[in-house]
Amino acid sequence: MKVMLADDDADDRMFFEEALNATSIKHELALFEDGFALMDYFSDPECALPHILFLDLNMPGKSGIQCLEELRAIPRLRDMSIAIYSTSSADRDIEDTLGKGANIYIQKPSNFDKLRKVISHVLKTNWQFHMSGLNKETFFLNI
């Protein structure tokens, strides 16, 4: 499974990678330290697409919401699964990202075991089925 994470916090990237490695899911992980690097990657029409992109909202320079809007505007990326991965649990952030086409909203867990469980759950979800009944209650993941 091809997984990508865009997050400006080096500790959060390391924590995510360790939790992903602790799952039983075979994966390739690509890490991006900001929205500019992420969008540079996707500007190549030949780039490999991930099965899912975990996208931090609060990145300096180019925020996660800006990346989400730009990604959804590119026809070949419209169906890519995008998980918002943020410390924020603000209703406005949840509603904005739902309206702009994210697949799920995850508040970053501070506990390693919870993060491992969240990652495992998200990677095992059939996103095409999940999207059919998407609403605010099913969009915000709470484990």
Summary of the structure (lengths in Angstrom):
residues: 143
radius of gyration: 13.8
end to end distance: 22.0
largest distance: 37.2
contacts: 420
relative contact order: 0.17
helix: 44%
strand: 18%
